[in-house]
């Protein structure tokens, strides 16, 4: 059998290079069996693979790890809808990923794209960690595979993936791109492009690249302020990529893809949540194909920052709405286990 392009990645990702099997006198079709067991049958230990004879099991157990990441600690939220896992990587670094089960049937995995983050957003716990390194595409895709296998056992599947965990995905473009290819492959997890969202703090040149490469994948931009003055104080990245350039890149995205862009806006008391800012934001976004997603601030160890009250969030929301802008308020899950937006910061 010929493997598809993406499947070849998977073969490598599984570590089963056909040659490797062949060299050890093992028939190549064993790779297909393993592939099918992992991705279709949700079996992720060789011992459970009943179709494999003992000599193949012995070889692959020794030489072909199924995962590039190892679960270390697991946490469930009290209501059971959020599941956070800390994974250890081969080099000893750690990352976190979160599975969220929404009532409407969405099972979303939030993946990390880097170890730590270099962006230093003032309100984000991940930003307090040093940037260590980019994740490989296997390490990114494995976060999803891990939860997909779990869900399969319950007769369910992961149907959405958001690149909103630790790190800035567009600063790890190549590996993020490859991981998206893996996730979409129909012989494997088969997650639809439109069910994948990449979130960026606003790396302008990479947004342009993304508009060309991923016309069907959702783009979310962490805006968080209607002007450079405020944005500079909470997001250092905006000194490098001012709002005007960022908005140009976002318009280019919507024009090229005809897809709505999501602007994330974390509500910070007395920083970006006033009526003045709401009007300013409405002016900035007027006429754009977009949705504003207001995010209630999740507590972190950063003491200087306080979240907006519901009252202020609602006022902000209605000002935007009365200016014809689509707005939603994000339902954040997993605050009780520090698994919500901006709370991923396990001590490395
Ligand atoms: N680096 C990317 C991906 C992270 S996504 C980005 O910036 O978009 C995580 C989202 O949660 C971002 O919109 C981020 O700004 C937001 N966030 C960070 N800290 C938060 C906090 N404490 N409460 C709520 N949202 C937060």
Boltz pocket constraint, residues with backbone or C-beta under 6 A from the ligand:
constraints:
  - pocket:
      binder: B
      contacts: [[A, 121], [A, 123], [A, 124], [A, 125], [A, 163], [A, 164], [A, 165], [A, 167], [A, 168], [A, 169], [A, 199], [A, 200], [A, 201], [A, 220], [A, 221], [A, 222], [A, 264], [A, 266], [A, 295], [A, 296], [A, 297], [A, 298], [A, 299], [A, 300], [A, 341], [A, 342], [A, 343]]
      max_distance: 6.0
